[in-house]
Amino acid sequence: VAKENNFVKELADINSEFAQWYTDVVLKTDMVDYGPVKGTMVIKPYGFAIWENLKAYADKKFKEVGVENAYFPMLIPESYLKREAEHVEGFAPEVAVVTHAGGDKLAENLIIRPTSETIICEMYAKWIKSYRDLPVRMNQWCNVVRWEKTTRPFLRSREFLWQEGHTVYSNENDAQDDVKRMLDIYVDVAENLLAIPVLSGRKTEKEKFAGAVATYGIEAIMKDGKCLQAGTSHYLGQNFAKSSNIRFLNKSGELEYGYSTSWGISTRLIGALVMVHGDERGLKLPPRVAPIQVVIIPVASHKEGVIEKCREVEQLLLSEGIRVKLDDSDNTPGWKFNEYEMKGVPMRLEIGPRDIENGVATCVRRDVHEKFSLKLDDIATSVKSELTDIQNNMFALAKQNLENSIVEVNSFDQLVSVCDDKKVGLAYHCGEKECEVDIKDGTAIKTRVINCYDENHTCIKCGKKSKYRVYFGRQY
Ligand SMILES: [Zn+2]
């Protein structure tokens, strides 16, 4: 007996209950499950395969610009965190602390890394002696723990996976260049791999990373108009070099503090992928990151030659490097259509006796729901070209949504009504922290990234001279 598949009926309505729709999708597509400890998640194979594809793409980009991978311990002496004043203030509320181990109370508490600036800088201080040792550029792929109050799978989880890059340079310019270079890589990952268009730029003083001189970020806009910080790149100046004592002998033989940066992207991006592309049928994955790019579904598989032809096409596509799955289980074709649509597989090929007779496969694209025939003769070539087209089409559609989401606003009241209307406001602001807090209190509207510096206007909230034009929105 084929198992029931009423997935679409079980999904919350994407327009009226977007948050519930999201939770339904990530759970029902087997991407993730809740962990036993509240706020933690189990990333299941289908979700993890997306992460692996993302990781492979980003890791290659990092290595192309000379970054090396390493691994640092998860446990950090509590005293390390306290060395950088702003850093400890920013992270202390969400740090998990280990007080006992091996049956004894520890002489010094250990924290589970919420991020690794402190421990990595400590090690760098030991290794860096002279300008000849610089730059140092290391990245690690690891987990971090942040005890968040409200959680949601992928978007805000108490333990998540990420990469964190940490560098030290001998001068400010090179460090600033690194910050921009890594931000550009994040834009590349978001736009070219995930088909997620982003706003990128500098964060305000209020929203910068705890301990940074400047934070740059990429922001994606979800289908419900909320923003998601999807990656950050920080210029740390000499702040961490001073608190960890990273000094080097410069060419003149004088001791100088290094200039450092850090940058990261995480499993949050998977949440963005769901929220930017999904629809009433469930997930919709861009081919470049999809664990299964093409699913082959035999029709009337008991008829002679059907399964054989399906296997032949499967092998052909596999040999061309396409991630293909042949589902020859005894579920009905209809069940399979629903299953792979809900899982966001970009393309399905149906092959039955009539198709074989006509020398074709019936193709259905997940992005536009179009059904058409592809000749079996040159199936690999046409599948590849369809996949490229799906990728480009998904990006173009998401880009259109992003552009339609941004509204220029000239007053605070207008900003609130624009955000209530599921959009993002672009407005002039004075740059004062207190004024930004005034906007946030009671509205939950925050600045995202700075669009441009401009002192020729007035702040939408306090009426003082503007410092910049900045995107405002509600967030995940
Ligand atoms: Zn103001």
Boltz pocket constraint, residues with backbone or C-beta under 6 A from the ligand:
constraints:
  - pocket:
      binder: B
      contacts: [[A, 429], [A, 430], [A, 431], [A, 432], [A, 435], [A, 436], [A, 459], [A, 460], [A, 461], [A, 462], [A, 463], [A, 464]]
      max_distance: 6.0
